Amino acid sequence: MSVATDPIAEPGGPAGKRPPGYFPAARRRLLFAALSDIIPPLVAFAAVLAGWWAYVEIEGTPEYIVPSPFAVVDELAARPGFYAEEAWFTLRNALAGLALGSAFALSLAVAMAHSRVIEKAIFPVAILVKVTPIVAVAPLFTIWWGFGVAPKIVIAALIAWFPMLVNGVVGFRSVHPAALDFMRSVDASRLEIFLKLRLPSSLPYLLAGIRVALPLSIIGAVVAEWFGAARGLGRVIQVSNANLDLPTLFAAVLTLAIIGVVMNLALTAIERALLGWHESSLT
C-alpha cells in the first residue's frame, strides 16, 4: 500500500521539484523583516515630502526661501554623480572618525570597567571634552593639521566617541553575577572573562552606542568641512547657502538624510544577525 506524500512537507516534492507557489517559512520571515525595515521610513519620507509640498504651494513661498520638493528632486536627478561623489567623501571621513573614536573610547571603557578609580579619574575629563562646542575647536584643528582629511576625521571622532565610551562601560559591566562567579570559580583569567563573558554581554550596548555615534560622526564630518574643505556635502551646503542656491542646499541635506537612513538600516540588519538571541529574549 503506497502512502501519499505532501509535496509541501517534503521540500523536494515528487521528482525533487518544488511545487508552484512554494515559499519556505524562513524566507517569508526574512522578507517580512526586510519589508518592515524599509517600508516605515519610506512612508515617513513620503509624509514629510507631502507636507513640505503642501506648505510651499499653499503659502506660495519663493524658491530662494524654501524650494519645492520637486525642485530639489530635479536638482538631485540632474547631478546624481556629483552628489554621490560628495556624499562618499563625507561618509568616508565620518566612518574613519567613527572607527578612530570607537577604538579610543572602547580602550578607555575596558580600563574604566575594571577599575572604579580609573573611571573616577577619566569620566570628568570625558564630560569636559563632550560639552566643549565642536564649532569652537574645529578651526583650531584646521590650523594645526591643514585642509586635508586629518582634521575632518579627528573632529568626527571627537564628536562620536562619548556614546561609545558610556555604552562600553555599562556593557562591559552588565554581566550576570552568577556567570561571573562561575568564570572566577574555574580560575579564568581577566582576559578569558572579558572575551567569553563581558564582550558578548556588551554587544547590545555597543551596537546601541554605534547607532547614536554614527549620525554624530556624520555631523562632525559636515561641520569640519565648513572650516576648510574643497569637497564634501558640508562644503556644498556652505557654498550653496552663501549663493542662496536653496535647491542645491536642500539636495545636499536630503542626501545626508538618505545616508543616515541607509546606514541605520544596515545597523538594524547587523543587530538582527548578531543579537537574535537578545531580541528573542525580549519578545
Stockholm file with secondary structure:
# STOCKHOLM 1.0

chainA/1-283         MSVATDPIAEPGGPAGKRPPGYFPAARRRLLFAALSDIIPPLVAFAAVLAGWWAYVEIEGTPEYIVPSPFAVVDELAARPGFYAEEAWFTLRNALAGLALGSAFALSLAVAMAHSRVIEKAIFPVAILVKVTPIVAVAPLFTIWWGFGVAPKIVIAALIAWFPMLVNGVVGFRSVHPAALDFMRSVDASRLEIFLKLRLPSSLPYLLAGIRVALPLSIIGAVVAEWFGAARGLGRVIQVSNANLDLPTLFAAVLTLAIIGVVMNLALTAIERALLGWHESSLT
#=GR chainA/1-283 SS CCCCCCTTTSTTCGGGCCCTTCCCHHHHHHHHHHHHHHHHHHHHHHHHHHHHHHHHHHHTCCTTTSCCHHHHHHHHHHCHHHHHHHHHHHHHHHHHHHHHHHHHHHHHHHHHHHCHHHHHHHHHHHHHHHHSCHHHHHHHHHHHHTTSSHHHHHHHHHHHHHHHHHHHHHHHHCCCHHHHHHHHHTTCCHHHHIIIIIHHHHHHHHHHHHHHHHHHHHHHHHHHHHTSCSSSHHHHHHHHHHTTCHHHHHHHHHHHHHHHHHHHHHHHHHHHHHCHHHHHHHC
#=GC SS_cons         CCCCCCTTTSTTCGGGCCCTTCCCHHHHHHHHHHHHHHHHHHHHHHHHHHHHHHHHHHHTCCTTTSCCHHHHHHHHHHCHHHHHHHHHHHHHHHHHHHHHHHHHHHHHHHHHHHCHHHHHHHHHHHHHHHHSCHHHHHHHHHHHHTTSSHHHHHHHHHHHHHHHHHHHHHHHHCCCHHHHHHHHHTTCCHHHHIIIIIHHHHHHHHHHHHHHHHHHHHHHHHHHHHTSCSSSHHHHHHHHHHTTCHHHHHHHHHHHHHHHHHHHHHHHHHHHHHCHHHHHHHC
//
